[in-house]
Amino acid sequence: VDADALWVIRRLRGARFHAYVVGGAVRDLLVGRTPKDFDIATDAHPLQIKRLFRSARVIGRRFRLVHVYCAREKYIEVSTFRSRVADATTGDAVRPDANNYFGTMEEDAERRDFTINALYYCPIDRQLIDYVGAFPDLRHRRLRTLGKAETSFTEDPVRMIRAVKYASLLGFPFPAALAGLVRRMRESILGCSRERVTEEVFKILTSVS
């Protein structure tokens, strides 16, 4: 695990917060790839994180993230566990704008795009946490969305691009059912912002370079 990411986790843990390496970094470590980035998920809220790190910057409107700068051009991205419930105090149903609400680690796992990106690892306790069957999916080279694939792609069509990326980078077979769904829904990507699509394509190019 990256030394700077470990430092951030130690600082959060020292302040009595939970903190884990999450997502693609855990996935890549398990399949023998070198992670490009080490993202961290925690139960600390953005302003609590900012108070712990002088170099921290809070970013984002839809969902606040914190960039903890370790060097001029290097930062560790820290996110607060997200909730699937819009407002637990009022009992409101799940809404698309639920990104603005914080939740538990289990809820956070359920909000991710694919199971293989929903693993949490604590390098201090050497504990791997899997709420969604991600580890068996990695072992058996399965690409699986969280929930129904059609619902997932409707919520965010860019996930179709990511599906192709993950299958290619990891050498996973692309499920026939998923391929048919991508063919049928591919034009919905045109409704996404050019910036988001460009960013995803850039990530693919840098991943294979």
N, CA, C and O of each residue as an XYZ file, in Angstrom:
836
protein
N       0.849     -1.190      0.000
C       0.000      0.000      0.000
C       0.885      1.241      0.000
O       1.896      1.307      0.700
N       0.480      2.216     -0.800
C       1.220      3.467     -0.914
C       1.475      4.073      0.466
O       0.579      4.106      1.309
N       2.712      4.558      0.693
C       3.099      5.095      2.001
C       2.255      6.302      2.397
O       1.917      6.453      3.571
N       1.910      7.160      1.448
C       1.097      8.332      1.761
C      -0.333      7.935      2.129
O      -0.931      8.519      3.032
N      -0.873      6.943      1.429
C      -2.206      6.452      1.765
C      -2.213      5.850      3.166
O      -3.159      6.039      3.931
N      -1.152      5.126      3.490
C      -1.039      4.531      4.824
C      -0.969      5.623      5.890
O      -1.561      5.490      6.961
N      -0.239      6.707      5.590
C      -0.145      7.836      6.522
C      -1.517      8.462      6.773
O      -1.853      8.777      7.914
N      -2.314      8.645      5.712
C      -3.647      9.220      5.851
C      -4.526      8.303      6.700
O      -5.260      8.773      7.571
N      -4.452      7.011      6.449
C      -5.257      6.067      7.221
C      -4.857      6.090      8.692
O      -5.719      6.074      9.571
N      -3.569      6.128      8.959
C      -3.100      6.163     10.349
C      -3.598      7.424     11.070
O      -3.993      7.365     12.234
N      -3.574      8.547     10.374
C      -4.036      9.788     10.981
C      -5.539      9.728     11.283
O      -5.979     10.161     12.348
N      -6.313      9.198     10.353
C      -7.753      9.064     10.583
C      -8.041      8.078     11.715
O      -8.884      8.336     12.574
N      -7.339      6.958     11.707
C      -7.521      5.973     12.765
C      -7.117      6.546     14.133
O      -7.754      6.265     15.148
N      -6.057      7.346     14.139
C      -5.617      7.970     15.379
C      -6.648      8.926     15.956
O      -6.688      9.154     17.165
N      -7.500      9.493     15.067
C      -8.580     10.377     15.499
C      -9.859      9.594     15.757
O     -10.930     10.182     15.912
N      -9.752      8.285     15.804
C     -10.857      7.371     16.128
C     -11.925      7.295     15.042
O     -13.107      7.100     15.327
N     -11.488      7.455     13.788
C     -12.375      7.220     12.655
C     -11.996      5.893     12.010
O     -10.877      5.407     12.174
N     -12.943      5.312     11.276
C     -12.637      4.142     10.463
C     -12.094      4.642      9.121
O     -12.533      5.674      8.614
N     -11.148      3.910      8.557
C     -10.582      4.322      7.271
C     -10.046      3.101      6.537
O      -9.377      2.253      7.128
N     -10.349      3.018      5.235
C      -9.974      1.862      4.425
C      -9.542      2.290      3.028
O     -10.072      3.249      2.467
N      -8.581      1.573      2.479
C      -8.323      1.673      1.044
C      -9.526      1.023      0.365
O      -9.991     -0.029      0.802
N     -10.031      1.641     -0.698
C     -11.280      1.162     -1.285
C     -11.209      1.154     -2.808
O     -10.434      1.892     -3.417
N     -12.038      0.302     -3.406
C     -12.246      0.354     -4.854
C     -11.155     -0.256     -5.695
O     -10.673     -1.355     -5.424
N     -10.769      0.490     -6.737
C      -9.849     -0.032     -7.738
C      -8.498     -0.436     -7.201
O      -7.898     -1.385     -7.706
N      -7.994      0.264     -6.181
C      -6.685     -0.081     -5.632
C      -6.707     -1.472     -5.013
O      -5.773     -2.251     -5.202
N      -7.767     -1.786     -4.277
C      -7.886     -3.111     -3.660
C      -8.032     -4.170     -4.738
O      -7.397     -5.223     -4.679
N      -8.864     -3.886     -5.713
C      -9.065     -4.809     -6.839
C      -7.749     -5.118     -7.532
O      -7.419     -6.280     -7.769
N      -7.001     -4.073     -7.855
C      -5.745     -4.256     -8.582
C      -4.711     -5.019     -7.760
O      -4.002     -5.870     -8.295
N      -4.620     -4.723     -6.465
C      -3.676     -5.439     -5.608
C      -3.985     -6.935     -5.583
O      -3.073     -7.761     -5.578
N      -5.258     -7.274     -5.568
C      -5.653     -8.681     -5.487
C      -5.388     -9.449     -6.783
O      -5.187    -10.664     -6.757
N      -5.389     -8.748     -7.905
C      -5.134     -9.438     -9.183
C      -3.696     -9.259     -9.662
O      -3.342     -9.690    -10.759
N      -2.864     -8.614     -8.823
C      -1.455     -8.488     -9.166
C      -1.102     -7.297    -10.024
O      -0.002     -7.246    -10.576
N      -2.004     -6.331    -10.156
C      -1.721     -5.106    -10.898
C      -1.238     -4.024     -9.941
O      -1.577     -4.052     -8.758
N      -0.457     -3.078    -10.433
C      -0.016     -1.947     -9.626
C      -1.066     -0.843     -9.704
O      -1.320     -0.323    -10.790
N      -1.678     -0.475     -8.588
C      -2.725      0.557     -8.624
C      -2.180      1.905     -9.077
O      -1.055      2.281     -8.747
N      -3.004      2.628     -9.842
C      -2.638      3.978    -10.261
C      -2.869      4.968     -9.122
O      -2.107      5.919     -8.943
N      -3.937      4.726     -8.353
C      -4.302      5.623     -7.258
C      -4.748      4.792     -6.055
O      -5.186      3.650     -6.193
N      -4.623      5.392     -4.884
C      -5.106      4.760     -3.660
C      -6.156      5.672     -3.038
O      -5.820      6.662     -2.388
N      -7.425      5.338     -3.238
C      -8.517      6.110     -2.663
C      -8.872      5.537     -1.293
O      -8.707      4.344     -1.039
N      -9.359      6.409     -0.423
C      -9.693      6.016      0.943
C     -11.142      6.376      1.231
O     -11.617      7.441      0.835
N     -11.840      5.483      1.923
C     -13.205      5.736      2.380
C     -13.205      5.722      3.903
O     -12.499      4.934      4.531
N     -14.005      6.604      4.483
C     -13.996      6.768      5.931
C     -15.366      7.187      6.443
O     -16.223      7.607      5.666
N     -15.572      7.072      7.754
C     -16.801      7.581      8.346
C     -16.639      9.026      8.812
O     -17.593      9.620      9.314
N     -15.459      9.592      8.656
C     -15.255     11.007      8.962
C     -15.899     11.872      7.882
O     -15.806     11.557      6.696
N     -16.549     12.956      8.287
C     -17.172     13.866      7.330
C     -16.113     14.807      6.745
O     -15.057     14.994      7.349
N     -16.381     15.397      5.584
C     -15.369     16.216      4.906
C     -14.699     17.282      5.787
O     -13.476     17.426      5.761
N     -15.480     18.014      6.551
C     -14.878     19.056      7.380
C     -14.039     18.463      8.515
O     -13.054     19.065      8.941
N     -14.430     17.284      9.000
C     -13.619     16.605     10.015
C     -12.284     16.168      9.419
O     -11.243     16.258     10.070
N     -12.326     15.697      8.181
C     -11.091     15.297      7.496
C     -10.193     16.515      7.296
O      -8.987     16.459      7.532
N     -10.804     17.618      6.854
C     -10.032     18.836      6.585
C      -9.323     19.331      7.838
O      -8.199     19.828      7.758
N      -9.964     19.202      8.988
C      -9.339     19.659     10.230
C      -8.126     18.814     10.616
O      -7.253     19.278     11.349
N      -8.071     17.581     10.127
C      -6.961     16.682     10.462
C      -5.735     16.898      9.585
O      -4.617     16.557      9.970
N      -5.955     17.472      8.394
C      -4.864     17.608      7.427
C      -4.768     19.051      6.934
O      -5.721     19.566      6.348
N      -3.657     19.695      7.158
C      -3.477     21.079      6.734
C      -3.556     21.227      5.218
O      -4.013     22.250      4.709
N      -3.109     20.204      4.508
C      -3.050     20.287      3.043
C      -4.339     19.842      2.366
O      -4.381     19.721      1.141
N      -5.389     19.595      3.142
C      -6.629     19.046      2.581
C      -7.467     20.123      1.895
O      -7.529     21.266      2.349
N      -8.102     19.738      0.803
C      -9.038     20.618      0.090
C     -10.346     19.874     -0.137
O     -10.344     18.748     -0.636
N     -11.457     20.493      0.223
C     -12.776     19.905     -0.002
C     -13.237     20.297     -1.393
O     -13.218     21.476     -1.748
N     -13.652     19.313     -2.182
C     -14.079     19.580     -3.554
C     -15.445     18.950     -3.798
O     -15.914     18.143     -2.995
N     -16.077     19.317     -4.897
C     -17.311     18.673     -5.340
C     -18.561     19.344     -4.812
O     -18.592     19.863     -3.696
N     -19.592     19.319     -5.644
C     -20.910     19.834     -5.251
C     -21.909     18.711     -5.041
O     -22.632     18.675     -4.046
N     -21.934     17.785     -6.010
C     -22.900     16.690     -5.923
C     -22.615     15.809     -4.711
O     -23.529     15.398     -3.995
N     -21.344     15.530     -4.497
C     -20.932     14.807     -3.298
C     -19.543     15.295     -2.932
O     -18.630     15.251     -3.756
N     -19.380     15.756     -1.711
C     -18.105     16.342     -1.308
C     -17.038     15.277     -1.086
O     -17.263     14.264     -0.422
N     -15.878     15.540     -1.662
C     -14.696     14.706     -1.472
C     -13.591     15.570     -0.887
O     -13.668     16.798     -0.913
N     -12.566     14.921     -0.361
C     -11.424     15.655      0.172
C     -10.158     15.156     -0.500
O      -9.908     13.952     -0.547
N      -9.365     16.069     -1.015
C      -8.047     15.750     -1.555
C      -7.011     16.139     -0.510
O      -6.873     17.310     -0.158
N      -6.285     15.133     -0.021
C      -5.208     15.385      0.931
C      -3.900     15.389      0.144
O      -3.451     14.345     -0.328
N      -3.288     16.575      0.004
C      -2.083     16.700     -0.806
C      -0.849     16.255     -0.019
O      -0.603     16.697      1.103
N      -0.089     15.367     -0.650
C       1.137     14.836     -0.050
C       2.367     15.416     -0.728
O       3.472     15.334     -0.192
N       2.182     15.995     -1.894
C       3.230     16.658     -2.666
C       2.525     17.625     -3.602
O       1.295     17.664     -3.644
N       3.288     18.397     -4.346
C       2.680     19.424     -5.207
C       1.680     18.815     -6.190
O       0.620     19.395     -6.424
N       1.999     17.664     -6.764
C       1.126     17.063     -7.776
C       0.560     15.716     -7.344
O       0.040     14.970     -8.174
N       0.654     15.400     -6.064
C       0.131     14.124     -5.595
C      -0.838     14.347     -4.447
O      -0.540     15.071     -3.496
N      -2.006     13.715     -4.546
C      -2.958     13.778     -3.442
C      -3.630     12.417     -3.269
O      -3.682     11.604     -4.191
N      -4.136     12.200     -2.067
C      -4.932     11.012     -1.763
C      -6.379     11.459     -1.666
O      -6.696     12.373     -0.905
N      -7.260     10.825     -2.429
C      -8.672     11.191     -2.404
C      -9.377     10.448     -1.281
O      -9.309      9.222     -1.197
N     -10.053     11.194     -0.422
C     -10.744     10.622      0.735
C     -12.225     10.944      0.622
O     -12.601     12.106      0.466
N     -13.064      9.923      0.699
C     -14.514     10.120      0.608
C     -15.189      9.579      1.863
O     -14.709      8.634      2.490
N     -16.301     10.195      2.210
C     -17.105      9.736      3.335
C     -18.078      8.665      2.850
O     -18.610      8.762      1.744
N     -18.309      7.648      3.674
C     -19.266      6.603      3.316
C     -20.585      7.242      2.890
O     -21.111      8.116      3.579
N     -21.114      6.801      1.754
C     -22.358      7.345      1.229
C     -23.553      6.482      1.600
O     -23.419      5.280      1.830
N     -24.708      7.100      1.656
C     -25.936      6.393      2.009
C     -26.819      6.185      0.795
O     -26.811      6.995     -0.131
N     -27.590      5.088      0.796
C     -28.593      4.863     -0.247
C     -29.915      5.493      0.138
O     -30.824      5.570     -0.688
N     -30.042      5.945      1.373
C     -31.287      6.543      1.840
C     -31.156      8.055      1.798
O     -30.177      8.618      2.288
N     -32.149      8.708      1.209
C     -32.070     10.154      1.073
C     -32.035     10.846      2.421
O     -31.200     11.724      2.640
N     -32.908     10.476      3.316
C     -32.926     11.091      4.646
C     -33.533     10.116      5.630
O     -34.754      9.978      5.712
N     -32.668      9.432      6.384
C     -33.141      8.397      7.304
C     -34.028      8.972      8.393
O     -34.852      8.247      8.950
N     -33.888     10.255      8.714
C     -34.669     10.837      9.803
C     -36.123     11.059      9.411
O     -37.001     11.066     10.273
N     -36.388     11.240      8.117
C     -37.756     11.463      7.671
C     -38.355     10.240      6.998
O     -39.558     10.188      6.739
N     -37.503      9.247      6.714
C     -37.997      8.039      6.092
C     -38.262      8.185      4.615
O     -38.982      7.376      4.029
N     -37.680      9.223      3.993
C     -37.863      9.416      2.555
C     -37.308      8.230      1.789
O     -36.379      7.562      2.245
N     -37.880      7.973      0.631
C     -37.393      6.882     -0.222
C     -36.063      7.275     -0.845
O     -35.636      8.427     -0.776
N     -35.419      6.282     -1.455
C     -34.149      6.544     -2.134
C     -34.381      7.482     -3.310
O     -35.327      7.302     -4.076
N     -33.526      8.471     -3.450
C     -33.646      9.434     -4.543
C     -32.311      9.563     -5.253
O     -31.269      9.276     -4.664
N     -32.324      9.993     -6.523
C     -31.063     10.160     -7.247
C     -30.105     11.137     -6.571
O     -28.890     11.015     -6.726
N     -30.646     12.124     -5.808
C     -29.768     13.101     -5.176
C     -29.289     12.647     -3.802
O     -28.817     13.458     -3.005
N     -29.411     11.349     -3.525
C     -28.980     10.822     -2.233
C     -27.468     10.893     -2.061
O     -26.949     10.565     -0.994
N     -26.752     11.322     -3.111
C     -25.302     11.470     -3.018
C     -24.905     12.425     -1.902
O     -23.795     12.334     -1.378
N     -25.790     13.332     -1.536
C     -25.469     14.336     -0.537
C     -25.593     13.825      0.893
O     -25.387     14.592      1.834
N     -25.919     12.573      1.076
C     -26.128     12.022      2.401
C     -25.063     10.980      2.729
O     -24.671     10.174      1.885
N     -24.611     11.019      3.972
C     -23.591     10.087      4.414
C     -24.235      8.881      5.077
O     -25.343      8.975      5.606
N     -23.534      7.731      5.048
C     -24.106      6.519      5.606
C     -23.048      5.594      6.172
O     -21.989      6.037      6.618
N     -23.348      4.299      6.151
C     -22.447      3.289      6.678
C     -21.565      2.717      5.573
O     -21.796      2.967      4.390
N     -20.562      1.955      5.966
C     -19.687      1.338      4.968
C     -20.472      0.352      4.108
O     -20.235      0.259      2.904
N     -21.397     -0.378      4.710
C     -22.194     -1.334      3.938
C     -23.049     -0.620      2.898
O     -23.160     -1.085      1.764
N     -23.650      0.502      3.274
C     -24.424      1.287      2.309
C     -23.515      1.826      1.209
O     -23.899      1.848      0.040
N     -22.333      2.253      1.576
C     -21.373      2.769      0.620
C     -21.010      1.711     -0.420
O     -20.906      2.003     -1.611
N     -20.819      0.477      0.052
C     -20.490     -0.622     -0.864
C     -21.613     -0.847     -1.870
O     -21.355     -1.106     -3.045
N     -22.851     -0.748     -1.413
C     -24.000     -1.009     -2.272
C     -24.204      0.081     -3.320
O     -24.933     -0.131     -4.289
N     -23.576      1.241     -3.147
C     -23.729      2.335     -4.102
C     -22.708      2.279     -5.228
O     -22.807      3.055     -6.179
N     -21.738      1.389     -5.148
C     -20.678      1.369     -6.153
C     -21.152      0.712     -7.443
O     -22.204      0.073     -7.472
N     -20.365      0.873     -8.519
C     -20.831      0.445     -9.835
C     -20.770     -1.069    -10.032
O     -21.760     -1.683    -10.429
N     -19.596     -1.680     -9.752
C     -19.417     -3.122     -9.940
C     -18.927     -3.741     -8.635
O     -18.266     -3.088     -7.827
N     -19.260     -4.997     -8.449
C     -18.874     -5.655     -7.188
C     -17.368     -5.604     -6.973
O     -16.913     -5.438     -5.841
N     -16.590     -5.743     -8.039
C     -15.135     -5.806     -7.892
C     -14.544     -4.480     -7.430
O     -13.365     -4.417     -7.081
N     -15.354     -3.414     -7.425
C     -14.895     -2.109     -6.941
C     -15.443     -1.794     -5.557
O     -15.353     -0.655     -5.099
N     -16.006     -2.788     -4.892
C     -16.653     -2.564     -3.595
C     -15.949     -3.303     -2.462
O     -16.590     -3.722     -1.498
N     -14.637     -3.464     -2.575
C     -13.850     -4.100     -1.522
C     -13.154     -3.034     -0.681
O     -12.735     -1.996     -1.194
N     -13.037     -3.306      0.617
C     -12.405     -2.380      1.555
C     -11.264     -3.111      2.264
O     -11.410     -4.250      2.709
N     -10.125     -2.420      2.356
C      -8.962     -3.061      2.972
C      -8.309     -2.118      3.974
O      -8.023     -0.962      3.659
N      -8.075     -2.623      5.191
C      -7.352     -1.858      6.198
C      -5.931     -2.412      6.273
O      -5.738     -3.536      6.736
N      -4.940     -1.653      5.831
C      -3.557     -2.148      5.838
C      -2.957     -2.244      7.245
O      -1.923     -2.882      7.438
N      -3.603     -1.615      8.215
C      -3.108     -1.688      9.592
C      -3.521     -3.006     10.229
O      -2.690     -3.711     10.801
N      -4.807     -3.339     10.130
C      -5.303     -4.608     10.677
C      -5.160     -5.754      9.681
O      -5.367     -6.918     10.024
N      -4.799     -5.408      8.430
C      -4.741     -6.385      7.344
C      -6.080     -7.123      7.215
O      -6.137     -8.351      7.153
N      -7.121     -6.347      7.179
C      -8.480     -6.875      7.125
C      -9.136     -6.494      5.801
O      -9.164     -5.321      5.429
N      -9.658     -7.483      5.100
C     -10.383     -7.276      3.850
C     -11.866     -7.445      4.111
O     -12.285     -8.467      4.655
N     -12.670     -6.455      3.729
C     -14.105     -6.490      4.000
C     -14.865     -6.509      2.677
O     -14.621     -5.695      1.787
N     -15.796     -7.462      2.572
C     -16.552     -7.680      1.336
C     -18.019     -7.884      1.686
O     -18.390     -8.904      2.266
N     -18.855     -6.907      1.331
C     -20.290     -6.992      1.613
C     -21.089     -7.552      0.438
O     -22.243     -7.941      0.615
N     -20.496     -7.602     -0.760
C     -21.290     -7.841     -1.975
C     -20.833     -9.045     -2.795
O     -21.271     -9.210     -3.933
N     -19.969     -9.883     -2.246
C     -19.485    -11.040     -3.006
C     -18.444    -10.668     -4.035
O     -18.316    -11.340     -5.059
N     -17.690     -9.598     -3.778
C     -16.687     -9.129     -4.737
C     -15.503    -10.082     -4.841
O     -15.001    -10.328     -5.938
N     -15.055    -10.619     -3.711
C     -13.868    -11.478     -3.740
C     -14.107    -12.741     -4.574
O     -13.250    -13.085     -5.388
N     -15.237    -13.450     -4.408
C     -15.516    -14.595     -5.294
C     -15.608    -14.189     -6.768
O     -15.195    -14.944     -7.648
N     -16.147    -12.999     -7.033
C     -16.226    -12.531     -8.420
C     -14.836    -12.346     -9.014
O     -14.606    -12.680    -10.176
N     -13.907    -11.813     -8.217
C     -12.535    -11.659     -8.697
C     -11.889    -13.017     -8.950
O     -11.222    -13.216     -9.965
N     -12.090    -13.941     -8.027
C     -11.494    -15.272     -8.162
C     -12.002    -15.991     -9.400
O     -11.245    -16.690    -10.072
N     -13.281    -15.820     -9.701
C     -13.897    -16.511    -10.842
C     -13.995    -15.630    -12.084
O     -14.647    -15.994    -13.062
N     -13.339    -14.463    -12.037
C     -13.265    -13.564    -13.190
C     -14.659    -13.198    -13.709
O     -14.955    -13.318    -14.898
N     -15.507    -12.744    -12.768
C     -16.875    -12.349    -13.107
C     -17.018    -10.837    -13.025
O     -16.590    -10.213    -12.053
N     -17.622    -10.257    -14.050
C     -17.934     -8.832    -14.052
C     -19.422     -8.688    -13.759
O     -20.262     -9.127    -14.544
N     -19.742     -8.073    -12.626
C     -21.136     -8.024    -12.176
C     -21.437     -6.650    -11.587
O     -20.671     -6.126    -10.778
N     -22.570     -6.075    -12.008
C     -22.983     -4.780    -11.463
C     -23.622     -4.983    -10.094
O     -24.047     -6.083     -9.741
N     -23.677     -3.899     -9.340
C     -24.431     -3.915     -8.083
C     -25.901     -3.731     -8.436
O     -26.283     -2.696     -8.982
N     -26.720     -4.716     -8.133
C     -28.118     -4.648     -8.531
C     -28.286     -5.007     -9.997
O     -27.363     -5.533    -10.619
N     -29.459     -4.726    -10.554
C     -29.735     -5.043    -11.947
C     -28.892     -4.170    -12.870
O     -28.787     -2.960    -12.675
N     -28.296     -4.800    -13.876
C     -27.411     -4.074    -14.790
C     -28.163     -2.965    -15.528
O     -27.624     -1.872    -15.701
N     -29.383     -3.224    -15.960
C     -30.138     -2.208    -16.703
C     -30.392     -0.984    -15.834
O     -30.283      0.148    -16.304
N     -30.731     -1.211    -14.559
C     -30.945     -0.095    -13.640
C     -29.654      0.673    -13.417
O     -29.650      1.904    -13.385
N     -28.566     -0.056    -13.263
C     -27.263      0.572    -13.040
C     -26.852      1.442    -14.226
O     -26.375      2.561    -14.040
N     -27.036      0.930    -15.452
C     -26.655      1.674    -16.650
C     -27.599      2.849    -16.910
O     -27.198      3.859    -17.489
N     -28.840      2.711    -16.482
C     -29.788      3.821    -16.623
C     -29.400      4.950    -15.682
O     -29.463      6.121    -16.056
N     -28.999      4.604    -14.462
C     -28.572      5.607    -13.489
C     -27.341      6.358    -13.986
O     -27.227      7.571    -13.811
N     -26.422      5.619    -14.607
C     -25.180      6.236    -15.095
C     -24.681      5.479    -16.323
O     -23.996      4.467    -16.177
N     -25.011      5.946    -17.536
C     -24.600      5.258    -18.765
C     -23.088      5.127    -18.931
O     -22.626      4.241    -19.649
N     -22.310      5.993    -18.279
C     -20.849      5.908    -18.374
C     -20.349      4.564    -17.827
O     -19.245      4.133    -18.161
N     -21.136      3.921    -17.011
C     -20.755      2.617    -16.473
C     -20.591      1.571    -17.577
O     -19.871      0.589    -17.396
N     -21.241      1.772    -18.698
C     -21.063      0.842    -19.816
C     -19.629      0.917    -20.348
O     -19.032     -0.101    -20.698
N     -19.087      2.137    -20.404
C     -17.689      2.302    -20.827
C     -16.773      1.633    -19.815
O     -15.807      0.965    -20.183
N     -17.083      1.818    -18.530
C     -16.261      1.211    -17.485
C     -16.309     -0.310    -17.546
O     -15.307     -0.975    -17.281
N     -17.456     -0.859    -17.890
C     -17.578     -2.316    -17.983
C     -16.605     -2.874    -19.015
O     -15.925     -3.871    -18.772
N     -16.550     -2.215    -20.170
C     -15.613     -2.642    -21.218
C     -14.175     -2.488    -20.739
O     -13.332     -3.352    -20.982
N     -13.902     -1.365    -20.047
C     -12.554     -1.112    -19.545
C     -12.115     -2.196    -18.566
O     -11.021     -2.745    -18.698
N     -12.953     -2.503    -17.595
C     -12.564     -3.480    -16.572
C     -12.364     -4.868    -17.168
O     -11.412     -5.567    -16.823
N     -13.256     -5.260    -18.055
C     -13.118     -6.576    -18.678
C     -11.808     -6.664    -19.455
O     -11.128     -7.689    -19.420
N     -11.457     -5.586    -20.157
C     -10.238     -5.586    -20.958
C      -8.986     -5.582    -20.085
O      -8.072     -6.379    -20.299
N      -8.946     -4.681    -19.099
C      -7.756     -4.550    -18.263
C      -7.504     -5.785    -17.405
O      -6.356     -6.171    -17.181
N      -8.580     -6.400    -16.928
C      -8.437     -7.539    -16.021
C      -8.440     -8.877    -16.751
O      -8.176     -9.917    -16.147
N      -8.738     -8.853    -18.046
C      -8.786    -10.098    -18.805
C      -9.996    -10.944    -18.477
O      -9.948    -12.169    -18.587
N     -11.097    -10.296    -18.071
C     -12.328    -11.006    -17.737
C     -13.157    -11.222    -19.003
O     -13.164    -10.359    -19.880
N     -13.853    -12.351    -19.118
C     -14.789    -12.515    -20.237
C     -15.955    -11.539    -20.071
O     -16.439    -11.322    -18.960
N     -16.389    -10.967    -21.161
C     -17.503    -10.017    -21.096
C     -18.808    -10.800    -21.170
O     -19.059    -11.465    -22.175
N     -19.650    -10.742    -20.131
C     -20.885    -11.532    -20.110
C     -21.780    -11.232    -21.308
O     -21.969    -10.075    -21.680
N     -22.323    -12.280    -21.901
C     -23.165    -12.113    -23.088
C     -24.375    -11.231    -22.793
O     -24.740    -10.379    -23.603
N     -24.992    -11.438    -21.632
C     -26.172    -10.642    -21.269
C     -25.809     -9.169    -21.140
O     -26.578     -8.293    -21.537
N     -24.630     -8.903    -20.582
C     -24.178     -7.528    -20.410
C     -23.867     -6.905    -21.764
O     -24.148     -5.728    -21.991
N     -23.281     -7.701    -22.672
C     -22.958     -7.203    -24.008
C     -24.227     -6.814    -24.766
O     -24.264     -5.786    -25.442
N     -25.257     -7.639    -24.648
C     -26.523     -7.332    -25.304
C     -27.148     -6.065    -24.759
O     -27.728     -5.273    -25.501
N     -27.023     -5.882    -23.457
C     -27.568     -4.683    -22.818
C     -26.816     -3.436    -23.270
O     -27.426     -2.393    -23.506
N     -25.512     -3.538    -23.389
C     -24.711     -2.399    -23.845
C     -25.083     -2.030    -25.281
O     -25.187     -0.848    -25.611
N     -25.284     -3.040    -26.137
C     -25.686     -2.756    -27.528
C     -27.023     -2.014    -27.554
O     -27.215     -1.076    -28.328
N     -27.930     -2.448    -26.703
C     -29.277     -1.857    -26.700
C     -29.295     -0.458    -26.094
O     -30.084      0.387    -26.515
N     -28.437     -0.206    -25.116
C     -28.499      1.053    -24.372
C     -27.372      2.025    -24.726
O     -27.284      3.105    -24.141
N     -26.516      1.658    -25.668
C     -25.300      2.439    -25.909
C     -25.562      3.897    -26.258
O     -24.755      4.760    -25.914
N     -26.672      4.194    -26.935
C     -26.929      5.574    -27.344
C     -27.213      6.488    -26.155
O     -27.135      7.710    -26.280
N     -27.544      5.896    -24.992
C     -27.801      6.726    -23.812
C     -26.527      7.421    -23.332
O     -26.597      8.396    -22.584
N     -25.373      6.928    -23.756
C     -24.102      7.576    -23.397
C     -24.049      8.990    -23.981
O     -23.403      9.874    -23.419
N     -24.737      9.200    -25.118
C     -24.750     10.522    -25.746
C     -25.384     11.577    -24.849
O     -25.155     12.773    -25.033
N     -26.180     11.136    -23.879
C     -26.812     12.077    -22.958
C     -25.909     12.497    -21.817
O     -26.266     13.390    -21.049
N     -24.741     11.872    -21.689
C     -23.784     12.226    -20.642
C     -22.941     13.417    -21.090
O     -22.779     13.669    -22.284
N     -22.421     14.128    -20.130
C     -21.604     15.286    -20.482
C     -20.339     14.838    -21.205
O     -19.797     13.766    -20.936
N     -19.885     15.677    -22.123
C     -18.669     15.373    -22.878
C     -17.468     15.234    -21.934
O     -16.575     14.419    -22.166
N     -17.460     16.041    -20.867
C     -16.346     16.010    -19.924
C     -16.241     14.654    -19.223
O     -15.143     14.124    -19.057
N     -17.374     14.098    -18.815
C     -17.347     12.812    -18.112
C     -16.899     11.684    -19.031
O     -16.113     10.825    -18.631
N     -17.398     11.688    -20.257
C     -17.013     10.647    -21.212
C     -15.536     10.773    -21.557
O     -14.819      9.774    -21.615
N     -15.082     12.004    -21.785
C     -13.672     12.230    -22.097
C     -12.787     11.785    -20.950
O     -11.742     11.172    -21.168
N     -13.202     12.091    -19.725
C     -12.430     11.691    -18.550
C     -12.307     10.170    -18.461
O     -11.240      9.647    -18.139
N     -13.397      9.467    -18.747
C     -13.372      8.009    -18.668
C     -12.470      7.414    -19.744
O     -11.729      6.466    -19.485
N     -12.534      7.972    -20.948
C     -11.664      7.500    -22.026
C     -10.204      7.772    -21.680
O      -9.336      6.940    -21.944
N      -9.932      8.934    -21.092
C      -8.560      9.267    -20.680
C      -8.052      8.259    -19.651
O      -6.895      7.842    -19.709
N      -8.906      7.868    -18.713
C      -8.525      6.880    -17.710
C      -8.162      5.539    -18.358
O      -7.237      4.851    -17.926
N      -8.912      5.192    -19.400
C      -8.612      3.934    -20.114
C      -7.237      4.024    -20.764
O      -6.434      3.096    -20.664
N      -6.971      5.138    -21.425
C      -5.684      5.288    -22.119
C      -4.506      5.278    -21.148
O      -3.464      4.691    -21.439
N      -4.672      5.936    -19.985
C      -3.585      5.966    -19.011
C      -3.422      4.614    -18.310
O      -2.336      4.285    -17.833
N      -4.494      3.842    -18.252
C      -4.418      2.529    -17.593
C      -3.627      1.527    -18.421
O      -2.977      0.635    -17.875
N      -3.685      1.678    -19.740
C      -3.002      0.718    -20.599
C      -1.614      1.199    -21.010
O      -0.863      0.463    -21.651
N      -1.273      2.432    -20.641
C       0.023      2.978    -21.039
C       1.140      2.450    -20.153
O       2.302      2.807    -20.346
